Amino acid sequence: MTQKSNKRKKEEEIPIQSNENLGNKNDKDDDDDDYDTIIKNEEKVEIEILKKRFKDLYRLIKDEEEKIEFISFVCEQLNVNIEPIKAVNKESKQDSILQTIIQDLKDQLPSITTEAPNEKITIPKNTSFEGYTKENTINVDGFLYTEEDIDDLIESGELKNNYCLDCASKSIQPINFISHSTTPNQLKYMFSSDVLGGNCNLKQSTILDIGSRLGALLYTGYLFSDTKKLIGCEINQYFSDLQKSMINRYKMTDRIEIVHGNIIDNQQLIQQSDIIYMNNVLEFFQQDKKKHIEFWQFIQNQTKSKKGLKILTIPSLEESFKNNKIPLKLKGWIKKIQLDSPVPQDDPTFPDYQEIHLYEVL
């Protein structure tokens, strides 16, 4: 990541007339004189000056469709063939509300790492996180911070991009960034017709998020679907209170419910649910493998009689069972539903969507 300079040489600063002066004859004459000067001294004109003038003209156009029209006109004049430009989708009301919630959460959380006070994060001891340690790993929540946000935080010095292998030496390695939440785009994809929207009757469904943490799935489901009810079960008191505060503030209590506690002590939540969502439920919070086995035995026992129940996970159940040596069989309990990615394989976000897996109880 390189830091961009905003400095400009004095001689490169060419004033652009404001919209208020466009109809003023004297200003027009001055502008014509300016162009005449450039034409007369063509051999002396610096290309950077012309580039700046073009950019400044472009910035005067505020409407997105007019920007496209302008660029198309320029390309036509230069005989440059380009693919048809699609108008940029304007941000929906739902997107605007979600972004407000995200900023609100950022303002309330104690740090960029989005860890609750006294929360202990552990690094999973499996091949997926081989080489990850407390020293070289930072949690940056994917729901709150985009890749661009992380770049900005690194450039501003609020986040480190590298760590020192030996103090006071030049031997450094890149920091590993992990997230305990899904991105807004991943979440919206989950509620689209490609995933839950096309495989469930959301209007008649109750979704249970086990380990709802910040409430990302709940807010997104409320805003971008007609899901009948969304329940978040969160064992951490701090995050449970935070979610309750948010759904009250944004008037979402008619369809969202937050339950503080361990899901094992709240099995009634599973019985009243049609869809269960689990994102790395224990991976970063429980090192005791016996607890992992106990949890998955509980989930299997509580769901095996609920034929048709959907289970949405990150990562796949196959990966979770393999990494944590869970001695349970998936065969005969669930079947996997194939999902179509919303982006092509060469898209940089393709791996994000490949992490999402949907199952149905047999």
Summary of the structure (lengths in Angstrom):
residues: 362
radius of gyration: 26.8
end to end distance: 49.0
largest distance: 85.5
contacts: 915
relative contact order: 0.08
helix: 42%
strand: 13%
